[in-house]
């Protein structure tokens, strides 16, 4: 942006507002242009000043933050970052905020807010900068999807071919900011007999289980949070658990995931680069991979290594990305063979997987 990022703070705590004002005053490219103790006052201030980004609490008087977010995204979409104590305690709130249109979620401690602001200054600055470049749109209510029968999930998880074919295909997906809805859009289009899918979505510890559960209820395929030693099977997607890396290991005719600790890679744990490199090492030309919306460059090197190994590689296009950071870096690195609009990603992955390894 040519001008400083205009930030609005909505939080019922005067201490939080004062702390964040002082914090963002130290960033030359961010200006706090308005503050409000609740959504009703925020609405009045929005009539006079339209910010580039809103930093929003959840638990507030008169109207909670998620309800306000839904109303805002239905009428006048603005990039919103949720910063709340509730998302650190209730993963359901975390997922509800993402589904309502929040571009990022930052857990906030119930005590020690000044120390939190000091320790998390870089995280908060980066989140606001990424949100300022995010593309948001009106969130429309979606029709409810019929929940699949448990028997269907059991059958899809253990097809006979997965036990003895040695050329099983694996789809790998990496995403960050905006990725929860992008991943949902891809998985919703996957048939029950699709290749096994391994996913890294940058998400805090404790929230990936809820994310996987929510997707499992909405998709035809089985969606699970990764557990060490879990098999990668057709009709199944495995999501890396928050704060742990996930890799792919092959033993005989089968693929497994390994969950491990380790340092931050590309500033993240789990890291897309770690998943993609392991796929390049063990799956190679039988792999198909895509980098979806996200900030930063995690996955760019790994996608390049996958392409070098013979895998089919793709990146989400700029027009449909909430933040065109990770896909752009993957393209510049030479890892992506082509860009794909989000609505076409599932079919492109399926088509490429059907030709993989030939």
DAQUI-V679927 format. One record per residue. N is the residue number from 0. RES is the residue in one letter. NEAR is the number of other C-alpha atoms within 8 Angstrom. D_CENTER is the distance of its C-alpha to the mean C-alpha in whole Angstrom. Layout:
[[N/RES/NEAR/D_CENTER] [N/RES/NEAR/D_CENTER]]
This chain:
[[0/X/4/24] [1/X/3/28] [2/X/5/28] [3/X/9/26] [4/X/13/23] [5/X/11/24] [6/X/14/23] [7/X/13/24] [8/X/12/23] [9/X/15/24] [10/X/14/25] [11/X/10/28] [12/X/7/29] [13/X/8/31] [14/X/6/30] [15/X/9/27] [16/X/12/27] [17/X/8/30] [18/X/11/28] [19/X/9/25] [20/X/9/28] [21/X/8/29] [22/X/11/26] [23/X/11/25] [24/X/10/29] [25/X/6/28] [26/X/9/26] [27/X/7/28] [28/X/7/25] [29/X/11/24] [30/X/12/27] [31/X/12/27] [32/X/9/28] [33/X/9/28] [34/X/11/28] [35/X/13/28] [36/X/12/29] [37/X/13/28] [38/X/13/26] [39/X/8/30] [40/X/9/31] [41/X/12/28] [42/X/8/28] [43/X/8/32] [44/X/10/31] [45/X/9/28] [46/X/7/31] [47/X/6/33] [48/X/8/30] [49/X/6/26] [50/X/12/24] [51/X/10/21] [52/X/15/19] [53/X/13/19] [54/X/12/18] [55/X/13/19] [56/X/12/20] [57/X/12/20] [58/X/8/23] [59/X/12/26] [60/X/7/29] [61/X/7/30] [62/X/10/27] [63/X/11/23] [64/X/12/20] [65/X/10/18] [66/X/8/21] [67/X/10/22] [68/X/13/18] [69/X/11/19] [70/X/8/22] [71/X/10/21] [72/X/14/19] [73/X/10/21] [74/X/7/24] [75/X/7/23] [76/X/10/19] [77/X/11/19] [78/X/14/15] [79/X/14/15] [80/X/16/14] [81/X/13/14] [82/X/13/16] [83/X/14/18] [84/X/11/20] [85/X/12/19] [86/X/15/15] [87/X/10/17] [88/X/6/19] [89/X/8/18] [90/X/11/14] [91/X/8/16] [92/X/9/16] [93/X/12/12] [94/X/10/11] [95/X/9/14] [96/X/12/13] [97/X/13/9] [98/X/8/11] [99/X/11/14] [100/X/12/12] [101/X/13/11] [102/X/13/9] [103/X/12/9] [104/X/11/10] [105/X/9/13] [106/X/10/15] [107/X/12/19] [108/X/10/22] [109/X/6/25] [110/X/4/27] [111/X/7/28] [112/X/11/26] [113/X/7/28] [114/X/7/27] [115/X/10/23] [116/X/11/23] [117/X/8/25] [118/X/7/23] [119/X/8/20] [120/X/9/21] [121/X/7/19] [122/X/7/16] [123/X/8/17] [124/X/10/19] [125/X/8/16] [126/X/10/13] [127/X/10/16] [128/X/9/17] [129/X/10/13] [130/X/14/13] [131/X/10/17] [132/X/7/16] [133/X/10/13] [134/X/8/15] [135/X/9/15] [136/X/6/17] [137/X/9/19] [138/X/9/17] [139/X/5/20] [140/X/4/20] [141/X/4/20] [142/X/4/22] [143/X/4/22] [144/X/5/22] [145/X/5/24] [146/X/6/23] [147/X/10/24] [148/X/6/27] [149/X/6/26] [150/X/6/29] [151/X/8/27] [152/X/12/24] [153/X/8/27] [154/X/8/28] [155/X/14/25] [156/X/11/24] [157/X/9/27] [158/X/10/29] [159/X/6/32] [160/X/6/31] [161/X/11/28] [162/X/8/31] [163/X/8/33] [164/X/8/32] [165/X/7/31] [166/X/7/29] [167/X/8/26] [168/X/12/23] [169/X/13/20] [170/X/13/17] [171/X/14/14] [172/X/12/10] [173/X/12/8] [174/X/17/5] [175/X/13/4] [176/X/13/5] [177/X/14/5] [178/X/12/3] [179/X/11/4] [180/X/9/7] [181/X/11/8] [182/X/10/7] [183/X/9/10] [184/X/10/12] [185/X/12/12] [186/X/10/13] [187/X/9/15] [188/X/9/18] [189/X/11/18] [190/X/8/22] [191/X/10/23] [192/X/8/24] [193/X/10/21] [194/X/14/21] [195/X/13/19] [196/X/13/15] [197/X/13/14] [198/X/11/10] [199/X/14/8] [200/X/13/4] [201/X/12/5] [202/X/9/7] [203/X/8/10] [204/X/8/13] [205/X/9/14] [206/X/11/11] [207/X/14/10] [208/X/10/13] [209/X/11/13] [210/X/9/10] [211/X/12/12] [212/X/11/15] [213/X/8/14] [214/X/10/13] [215/X/12/16] [216/X/8/18] [217/X/11/17] [218/X/13/17] [219/X/11/20] [220/X/15/19] [221/X/12/18] [222/X/13/15] [223/X/12/15] [224/X/12/14] [225/X/12/16] [226/X/9/19] [227/X/8/21] [228/X/8/24] [229/X/9/22] [230/X/8/23] [231/X/14/21] [232/X/12/22] [233/X/15/23] [234/X/14/21] [235/X/17/18] [236/X/13/15] [237/X/12/14] [238/X/14/11] [239/X/16/11] [240/X/15/12] [241/X/13/11] [242/X/10/14] [243/X/12/15] [244/X/15/15] [245/X/16/15] [246/X/12/18] [247/X/12/20] [248/X/10/24] [249/X/10/26] [250/X/7/30] [251/X/5/32] [252/X/10/31] [253/X/12/28] [254/X/11/24] [255/X/12/23] [256/X/15/20] [257/X/12/20] [258/X/13/19] [259/X/8/20] [260/X/7/20] [261/X/7/21] [262/X/5/20] [263/X/9/17] [264/X/11/17] [265/X/8/15] [266/X/7/15] [267/X/9/12] [268/X/13/13] [269/X/17/11] [270/X/17/12] [271/X/13/11] [272/X/14/15] [273/X/14/16] [274/X/15/15] [275/X/16/16] [276/X/12/19] [277/X/12/20] [278/X/14/20] [279/X/15/22] [280/X/8/25] [281/X/9/25] [282/X/12/24] [283/X/12/25] [284/X/12/26] [285/X/14/25] [286/X/18/21] [287/X/16/19] [288/X/15/16] [289/X/14/13] [290/X/15/11] [291/X/16/9] [292/X/18/8] [293/X/16/7] [294/X/11/10] [295/X/7/13] [296/X/10/14] [297/X/13/12] [298/X/15/13] [299/X/15/16] [300/X/11/19] [301/X/15/18] [302/X/18/17] [303/X/13/21] [304/X/12/22] [305/X/19/21] [306/X/13/23] [307/X/7/26] [308/X/10/26] [309/X/9/26] [310/X/15/23] [311/X/14/22] [312/X/14/19] [313/X/13/17] [314/X/16/15] [315/X/16/13] [316/X/12/16] [317/X/9/16] [318/X/5/17] [319/X/8/14] [320/X/14/12] [321/X/12/10] [322/X/15/11] [323/X/12/13] [324/X/11/13] [325/X/17/12] [326/X/16/13] [327/X/10/16] [328/X/11/17] [329/X/18/17] [330/X/13/19] [331/X/7/21] [332/X/9/21] [333/X/8/23] [334/X/17/20] [335/X/14/19] [336/X/11/22] [337/X/8/21] [338/X/9/19] [339/X/11/18] [340/X/10/17] [341/X/12/14] [342/X/7/16] [343/X/8/18] [344/X/11/16] [345/X/11/16] [346/X/8/20] [347/X/9/20] [348/X/12/18] [349/X/10/21] [350/X/8/24] [351/X/10/23] [352/X/15/23] [353/X/6/26] [354/X/7/28] [355/X/13/26] [356/X/7/29] [357/X/3/32]]
